[in-house]
Amino acid sequence: MSDGDRIVIVGAGVAGLRSAERLRELGFDGEIVLVGDEPRKPYHRPMVSKELITGGVKPVAASLEPYLDLDVHWRLGTRATWLDSKERTVHLPGGESLWYDGLIIATGVYPRHLPGSPRHDPRVRVLRTVEDSLAVRRALGNSNKSVVVIGSGLIGNEFAASMRYMGRDVTLIGHAKAPLHRFGERIASALTKEHQHHRAKLAMNTEVRNWISTKETVGLHLTNNQFLVASCVVLSIGSVPAVDWLRGSELTIDDGVLCEATLFATGAEDVVVAGDVAKWPNLRIDETPRRVEHWMNGVESGRAAAESLMLGRGNARPYTPLPRAWSSLYDARLQTVGMPSLGKDTIELSDGVTGFVRDGRLIGAAGWDRPKAMIHWTAELDRRLPVPEPVFPAPAEPSLPSTPIGEDILAPFERDFLSETPTEAVPAPERMPWARVPAG
């Protein structure tokens, strides 16, 4: 990319924002157009199921402010309708089109819908955007009856905890035998005790058999023969990649946009992908392409995608992060590192920390309220899952500028485990220890 070029970023979430920032950091002085289907500029999405839903902060307080002058053209409330990769054109509603010299796809995911649920009922909601959060708050304000959340994953559990914080009765429905069971028996048991301690009701190993919508409430008849009456029902059963606009574009769409290790879309010279929608092989783990739906991956992959685009497909470096995520549930903290979902067996690494093993290899760890222990196991996984030695020739172009990696860079990442301050509150140049292009 050079001055006078135009880079289009489709997706105005954290990945799109961090891509734009990194382009400007690297000295790109051309035009940047940032297209987003929501009417808002980028915001801190984890707040949707926590502070925004409880009213602890107003939507404006969730905004993600860029840390440098982006000088971008914002096209908000505009959904891309089609990509013509041959003509290098993104099509928009009303027959409008945007040509590009480089394209960054960062469209994220959509909430998965539950077949048979009355989505036409305004009291049955998903929880992904600020507008979703505000709609749920309106539904809560119309009745003081119980609340139901369907889905025992992270967002469902965060929402249930938020309801108890507000003093609302809540029931969490899940088909697994315990909430967050995918993180192992120890964490599932600890979270179950937290829910019980805070008097949140659990309906596990069950699903909704029938729905009954009345004037004032929503009724749910469960497969365990329990009948629930709710003022509001939140569906939190996973997500699907936002790739509908890419069908027919000649990109490979398979549970996301298939990418090379460098985040270049397979078969494309001028298209990179970032965030939840990217499906790429993390060579720290293996050569199997996968998606990673974590906030930090949005931050890091956004920056890495921008770097790859600037270097060009032939000179780009593989994106090899050590995935990390955390969340607060009631007064406890859940932290993960590596790829726990790939584990075939679990072991107890230390009190409150579960290790996930595949083929005799430690592949991930999850800790329940053990921040200091997780610092240790993060460093240990970093050692056991090293970044592969480069197999590419030295780039023809000079290396991209990057901040030297030292204790001053690593410290903020340690603090996000020890403090309640999200990583996004850390000054931006200190956020990226492992997704940079190496100097020299």
C-alpha positions as CSV (number, residue, x, y, z in Angstrom):
1,M,0.0,0.0,0.0
2,S,1.2,3.5,-0.8
3,D,0.1,7.1,-0.5
4,G,-2.9,7.7,-2.7
5,D,-4.3,4.2,-2.3
6,R,-7.6,3.5,-0.6
7,I,-8.1,0.9,2.0
8,V,-11.6,-0.1,2.9
9,I,-12.4,-1.7,6.3
10,V,-15.7,-3.5,6.5
11,G,-16.6,-3.9,10.1
12,A,-16.6,-1.1,12.6
13,G,-15.9,-3.1,15.8
14,V,-12.7,-3.4,17.8
15,A,-10.9,-5.3,15.0
16,G,-11.8,-2.7,12.4
17,L,-10.8,0.2,14.7
18,R,-7.4,-1.4,15.6
19,S,-6.7,-2.1,12.0
20,A,-7.2,1.6,11.1
21,E,-5.0,2.7,14.0
22,R,-2.2,0.4,13.0
23,L,-2.4,1.6,9.4
24,R,-1.8,5.1,10.5
25,E,0.9,4.0,13.0
26,L,2.7,2.5,10.0
27,G,2.6,5.7,8.1
28,F,-0.2,4.9,5.6
29,D,-1.3,8.3,4.3
30,G,-3.9,7.2,1.8
31,E,-7.7,7.1,2.2
32,I,-9.3,4.8,4.8
33,V,-13.0,4.1,4.6
34,L,-14.5,2.3,7.6
35,V,-17.9,0.7,6.9
36,G,-20.1,-0.5,9.8
37,D,-23.6,-1.8,9.9
38,E,-24.4,-0.4,13.4
39,P,-25.2,3.3,13.7
40,R,-22.5,3.7,16.4
41,K,-18.8,4.0,16.3
42,P,-16.7,1.2,17.9
43,Y,-17.5,0.4,21.5
44,H,-16.5,-2.0,24.3
45,R,-18.7,-4.9,23.4
46,P,-18.1,-6.9,26.6
47,M,-20.0,-4.2,28.4
48,V,-23.2,-5.2,26.6
49,S,-24.0,-8.1,28.9
50,K,-22.6,-6.4,32.0
51,E,-22.4,-2.6,32.7
52,L,-24.8,-1.6,29.9
53,I,-27.5,-4.1,30.9
54,T,-27.4,-3.1,34.5
55,G,-27.3,0.6,33.8
56,G,-24.0,1.0,35.4
57,V,-22.7,3.0,32.5
58,K,-24.4,4.9,29.6
59,P,-23.8,3.9,26.0
60,V,-21.5,6.8,25.4
61,A,-19.2,5.6,28.2
62,A,-18.7,2.3,26.3
63,S,-17.2,4.0,23.3
64,L,-13.7,3.1,22.2
65,E,-11.8,6.3,21.5
66,P,-8.9,6.0,19.0
67,Y,-5.6,6.9,20.5
68,L,-4.4,8.8,17.4
69,D,-5.9,10.9,14.6
70,L,-7.4,8.3,12.3
71,D,-8.6,10.6,9.6
72,V,-11.0,8.0,8.2
73,H,-14.3,8.3,6.4
74,W,-17.0,6.7,8.6
75,R,-19.8,4.9,6.8
76,L,-22.0,3.9,9.8
77,G,-25.4,2.3,9.6
78,T,-24.3,0.9,6.3
79,R,-24.2,-2.8,5.6
80,A,-22.0,-4.2,2.8
81,T,-24.1,-6.2,0.4
82,W,-21.6,-7.9,-1.8
83,L,-17.9,-8.1,-2.6
84,D,-16.6,-8.2,-6.2
85,S,-13.0,-9.4,-5.5
86,K,-12.1,-9.3,-9.2
87,E,-13.1,-5.7,-9.6
88,R,-11.9,-4.8,-6.1
89,T,-15.3,-3.3,-5.2
90,V,-17.5,-3.4,-2.1
91,H,-21.1,-2.9,-2.9
92,L,-23.4,-1.0,-0.6
93,P,-27.2,-0.5,-0.4
94,G,-28.8,1.7,-3.0
95,G,-26.5,0.7,-5.8
96,E,-23.5,2.4,-4.3
97,S,-20.0,0.9,-4.5
98,L,-16.6,1.5,-3.1
99,W,-13.4,0.6,-5.0
100,Y,-10.4,-0.4,-3.0
101,D,-6.7,-1.0,-3.3
102,G,-6.7,-3.1,-0.1
103,L,-9.6,-4.5,1.9
104,I,-9.8,-5.6,5.6
105,I,-12.8,-7.8,6.4
106,A,-13.7,-7.5,10.1
107,T,-17.5,-8.1,10.1
108,G,-17.5,-10.3,13.2
109,V,-20.4,-12.6,14.1
110,Y,-24.2,-12.5,14.5
111,P,-26.1,-14.2,17.4
112,R,-27.4,-17.6,16.6
113,H,-31.2,-17.9,16.5
114,L,-33.1,-20.6,18.3
115,P,-35.5,-22.5,16.1
116,G,-39.0,-22.2,17.3
117,S,-38.5,-19.2,19.5
118,P,-41.0,-16.3,19.0
119,R,-38.5,-13.8,17.7
120,H,-41.3,-11.5,16.7
121,D,-42.1,-11.0,20.4
122,P,-40.2,-7.9,21.6
123,R,-39.6,-9.6,25.0
124,V,-37.5,-12.3,23.3
125,R,-34.1,-10.8,22.6
126,V,-30.5,-11.6,21.6
127,L,-27.6,-9.7,23.3
128,R,-24.9,-8.6,20.9
129,T,-25.1,-4.8,20.4
130,V,-25.8,-1.7,22.5
131,E,-29.2,-1.5,20.9
132,D,-29.9,-5.1,22.0
133,S,-28.9,-4.1,25.6
134,L,-31.2,-1.1,25.5
135,A,-34.1,-3.2,24.2
136,V,-33.6,-5.8,27.0
137,R,-33.6,-2.9,29.6
138,R,-36.9,-1.7,28.1
139,A,-38.4,-5.2,28.4
140,L,-37.2,-5.5,32.0
141,G,-38.8,-2.1,32.8
142,N,-42.2,-3.3,31.6
143,S,-42.5,-6.1,34.2
144,N,-40.9,-7.2,37.5
145,K,-41.4,-10.8,36.8
146,S,-38.5,-13.3,36.4
147,V,-36.0,-13.2,33.6
148,V,-34.8,-16.2,31.6
149,V,-31.6,-16.7,29.7
150,I,-31.2,-19.6,27.3
151,G,-27.6,-20.7,26.9
152,S,-25.0,-21.7,29.5
153,G,-21.9,-20.2,27.7
154,L,-20.0,-17.1,28.8
155,I,-22.5,-14.4,27.8
156,G,-25.4,-16.3,29.2
157,N,-23.7,-16.6,32.6
158,E,-22.6,-12.9,32.5
159,F,-26.2,-11.9,31.8
160,A,-27.5,-14.1,34.7
161,A,-25.0,-12.5,37.1
162,S,-26.0,-9.1,35.9
163,M,-29.6,-9.8,36.7
164,R,-28.8,-10.9,40.2
165,Y,-26.8,-7.7,40.6
166,M,-29.9,-5.8,39.7
167,G,-32.0,-7.9,42.2
168,R,-34.0,-9.6,39.4
169,D,-35.0,-13.2,39.6
170,V,-33.3,-15.2,36.8
171,T,-33.2,-18.7,35.5
172,L,-30.4,-19.9,33.3
173,I,-31.4,-22.8,30.9
174,G,-28.7,-24.9,29.3
175,H,-28.5,-28.3,27.6
176,A,-25.1,-29.1,29.2
177,K,-25.0,-30.6,32.6
178,A,-23.5,-27.5,34.2
179,P,-22.7,-23.9,33.2
180,L,-19.4,-23.4,31.4
181,H,-19.0,-27.2,31.5
182,R,-16.6,-26.9,28.5
183,F,-14.0,-25.5,30.9
184,G,-14.0,-28.6,33.0
185,E,-15.6,-29.9,36.2
186,R,-13.8,-27.7,38.6
187,I,-14.8,-24.4,37.0
188,A,-18.3,-25.6,36.2
189,S,-18.7,-26.6,39.9
190,A,-17.3,-23.3,41.2
191,L,-19.6,-21.3,38.9
192,T,-22.6,-23.4,39.9
193,K,-21.9,-22.6,43.6
194,E,-21.6,-18.9,42.8
195,H,-25.0,-19.0,41.1
196,Q,-26.5,-20.8,44.0
197,H,-24.9,-18.5,46.5
198,H,-26.4,-15.5,44.6
199,R,-29.8,-17.3,44.3
200,A,-29.8,-17.5,40.5
201,K,-31.8,-20.6,39.3
202,L,-30.3,-23.2,37.0
203,A,-32.2,-25.5,34.6
204,M,-29.5,-27.7,33.2
205,N,-29.7,-30.7,30.9
206,T,-32.9,-29.3,29.5
207,E,-34.3,-27.3,26.5
208,V,-37.4,-25.4,25.6
209,R,-40.2,-27.7,24.4
210,N,-43.0,-25.1,23.9
211,W,-43.3,-21.3,23.9
212,I,-46.5,-19.4,25.1
213,S,-46.7,-15.7,24.5
214,T,-49.3,-13.8,26.4
215,K,-50.1,-10.1,26.7
216,E,-47.8,-9.6,29.8
217,T,-45.4,-12.5,29.9
218,V,-43.6,-15.3,27.9
219,G,-44.2,-18.9,29.1
220,L,-41.6,-21.6,28.5
221,H,-42.4,-25.3,28.9
222,L,-39.1,-27.2,29.3
223,T,-38.2,-30.8,28.5
224,N,-37.8,-31.5,32.2
225,N,-41.5,-30.6,32.5
226,Q,-40.7,-27.3,34.3
227,F,-42.8,-24.3,33.4
228,L,-41.3,-20.8,33.6
229,V,-43.0,-17.4,33.3
230,A,-40.8,-14.6,32.2
231,S,-40.9,-10.9,31.6
232,C,-38.0,-11.1,29.2
233,V,-36.1,-14.0,27.6
234,V,-32.5,-13.6,26.3
235,L,-31.2,-16.0,23.7
236,S,-27.4,-16.7,24.1
237,I,-26.8,-19.9,22.2
238,G,-23.7,-19.0,20.3
239,S,-23.0,-17.1,17.1
240,V,-22.4,-17.5,13.3
241,P,-19.8,-15.6,11.2
242,A,-21.2,-12.5,9.3
243,V,-20.2,-13.7,5.8
244,D,-23.5,-13.6,3.9
245,W,-22.4,-10.6,2.0
246,L,-19.3,-12.5,0.8
247,R,-21.1,-15.3,-1.0
248,G,-20.1,-15.3,-4.7
249,S,-17.0,-13.2,-4.0
250,E,-14.6,-16.1,-4.8
251,L,-13.3,-16.0,-1.2
252,T,-13.6,-19.4,0.6
253,I,-16.4,-19.2,3.1
254,D,-16.4,-22.1,5.6
255,D,-17.5,-21.1,9.2
256,G,-15.8,-17.8,8.6
257,V,-13.4,-16.5,5.9
258,L,-10.7,-19.0,5.3
259,C,-7.2,-17.3,5.6
260,E,-3.6,-18.1,5.3
261,A,-1.5,-18.0,8.4
262,T,-0.7,-14.3,7.6
263,L,-4.5,-13.4,7.7
264,F,-4.6,-12.9,3.9
265,A,-7.8,-14.4,2.6
266,T,-7.1,-17.6,0.7
267,G,-6.5,-16.8,-2.9
268,A,-6.6,-13.0,-2.6
269,E,-3.7,-10.7,-3.0
270,D,-5.3,-7.6,-1.5
271,V,-7.8,-8.9,1.1
272,V,-7.0,-9.6,4.8
273,V,-9.3,-10.7,7.5
274,A,-9.4,-9.8,11.3
275,G,-11.4,-10.6,14.4
276,D,-14.2,-13.2,15.0
277,V,-14.8,-13.8,11.3
278,A,-11.2,-14.8,10.4
279,K,-10.5,-18.6,10.2
280,W,-6.8,-19.1,10.1
281,P,-4.1,-21.6,11.2
282,N,-2.3,-20.4,14.3
283,L,1.0,-22.1,13.8
284,R,1.7,-22.0,17.5
285,I,-1.0,-24.7,17.8
286,D,-1.1,-26.6,14.5
287,E,-1.9,-26.0,10.8
288,T,-5.7,-26.4,11.1
289,P,-7.6,-23.1,10.4
290,R,-9.9,-22.1,13.3
291,R,-11.8,-19.0,14.4
292,V,-11.2,-17.4,17.8
293,E,-14.0,-15.3,19.3
294,H,-12.1,-13.4,22.0
295,W,-11.9,-9.6,22.5
296,M,-8.1,-9.7,22.6
297,N,-8.0,-11.6,19.4
298,G,-10.0,-8.7,17.8
299,V,-7.4,-6.2,19.1
300,E,-4.4,-8.2,18.0
301,S,-5.6,-9.6,14.7
302,G,-6.8,-6.2,13.7
303,R,-3.4,-4.8,14.1
304,A,-1.8,-7.9,12.5
305,A,-4.0,-7.8,9.5
306,A,-3.1,-4.2,8.9
307,E,0.6,-5.1,9.1
308,S,0.1,-8.0,6.6
309,L,-1.7,-5.7,4.2
310,M,1.1,-3.1,4.3
311,L,3.8,-5.7,3.8
312,G,2.0,-7.5,1.0
313,R,1.2,-11.2,0.7
314,G,4.7,-12.3,-0.2
315,N,6.4,-10.6,2.8
316,A,3.7,-10.9,5.5
317,R,4.4,-12.8,8.7
318,P,2.2,-15.5,10.2
319,Y,-0.2,-14.3,13.0
320,T,0.7,-16.5,16.0
321,P,-1.0,-15.1,19.1
322,L,-1.3,-16.9,22.4
323,P,-5.1,-16.6,22.9
324,R,-6.1,-15.0,26.2
325,A,-9.5,-14.0,27.6
326,W,-11.1,-13.1,30.9
327,S,-14.4,-12.3,32.4
328,S,-15.8,-11.3,35.8
329,L,-18.7,-13.4,37.1
330,Y,-20.2,-12.1,40.4
331,D,-17.1,-11.4,42.5
332,A,-14.9,-14.1,40.8
333,R,-12.7,-14.0,37.7
334,L,-12.6,-16.6,34.9
335,Q,-9.4,-16.5,32.9
336,T,-8.4,-18.7,29.9
337,V,-5.2,-19.0,27.9
338,G,-4.3,-21.1,24.9
339,M,-7.0,-23.2,23.3
340,P,-8.9,-25.1,26.1
341,S,-11.6,-26.1,23.5
342,L,-9.0,-28.4,21.8
343,G,-8.3,-30.4,25.0
344,K,-9.2,-34.1,25.0
345,D,-8.3,-34.5,28.7
346,T,-8.0,-32.2,31.7
347,I,-5.6,-32.1,34.6
348,E,-5.4,-30.0,37.7
349,L,-2.4,-27.7,37.3
350,S,-2.9,-26.0,40.6
351,D,-5.7,-25.1,43.0
352,G,-8.4,-23.5,40.8
353,V,-6.5,-23.9,37.6
354,T,-7.5,-26.6,35.0
355,G,-5.1,-27.7,32.2
356,F,-6.3,-29.0,28.9
357,V,-4.3,-31.7,27.2
358,R,-4.3,-33.0,23.7
359,D,-2.1,-35.9,22.6
360,G,0.0,-35.5,25.8
361,R,0.5,-31.8,25.1
362,L,-0.7,-29.0,27.3
363,I,-2.8,-26.9,24.9
364,G,-4.7,-24.5,27.3
365,A,-5.5,-23.5,30.8
366,A,-8.5,-22.0,32.6
367,G,-8.5,-20.5,36.1
368,W,-11.3,-19.6,38.5
369,D,-10.3,-16.6,40.6
370,R,-6.6,-17.5,40.5
371,P,-5.0,-14.5,38.7
372,K,-1.5,-14.9,40.0
373,A,-1.4,-18.6,39.2
374,M,-2.7,-17.8,35.7
375,I,0.2,-15.4,35.2
376,H,2.5,-18.4,35.8
377,W,0.6,-20.8,33.5
378,T,0.4,-18.1,30.8
379,A,4.2,-17.9,30.8
380,E,4.4,-21.7,30.9
381,L,2.1,-22.1,27.9
382,D,4.1,-19.3,26.1
383,R,7.1,-21.5,26.6
384,R,5.4,-24.8,25.6
385,L,3.7,-23.4,22.6
386,P,6.5,-21.4,21.0
387,V,6.2,-19.3,17.8
388,P,7.6,-21.4,15.0
389,E,10.9,-20.3,13.4
390,P,10.2,-18.2,10.2
391,V,10.3,-20.3,7.1
392,F,9.9,-17.3,4.8
393,P,12.7,-15.4,3.0
394,A,13.7,-12.0,4.3
395,P,11.2,-9.4,3.1
396,A,12.2,-7.3,0.1
397,E,10.8,-4.2,1.7
398,P,12.1,-2.7,5.0
399,S,10.5,-4.2,8.1
400,L,7.6,-2.4,9.6
401,P,8.2,-0.2,12.7
402,S,7.4,-1.9,16.0
403,T,7.9,-1.1,19.7
404,P,10.7,-3.2,21.3
405,I,9.3,-5.9,23.5
406,G,10.3,-5.7,27.1
407,E,9.0,-5.7,30.6
408,D,7.3,-2.4,30.0
409,I,5.3,-4.0,27.2
410,L,4.4,-7.2,29.0
411,A,3.3,-5.5,32.3
412,P,-0.1,-4.3,31.1
413,F,-1.0,-7.8,29.9
414,E,-0.2,-9.1,33.4
415,R,-2.2,-6.3,35.0
416,D,-5.3,-7.2,33.0
417,F,-5.3,-10.5,34.9
418,L,-4.7,-8.9,38.3
419,S,-7.0,-5.8,38.0
420,E,-10.6,-5.1,37.1
421,T,-9.4,-2.8,34.4
422,P,-9.9,-4.2,30.9
423,T,-6.9,-4.4,28.6
424,E,-8.5,-1.9,26.4
425,A,-7.9,0.8,29.1
426,V,-4.2,0.3,28.7
427,P,-2.4,2.9,26.5
428,A,-2.6,1.4,23.0
429,P,1.1,1.2,22.1
430,E,1.6,-1.2,25.0
431,R,-1.0,-3.7,24.0
432,M,0.7,-5.9,21.4
433,P,3.6,-8.0,22.5
434,W,3.1,-10.9,20.1
435,A,1.4,-9.7,17.0
436,R,4.0,-7.4,15.7
437,V,6.3,-7.6,12.7
438,P,9.8,-8.2,14.1
439,A,12.4,-5.6,13.5
440,G,15.4,-6.4,11.2
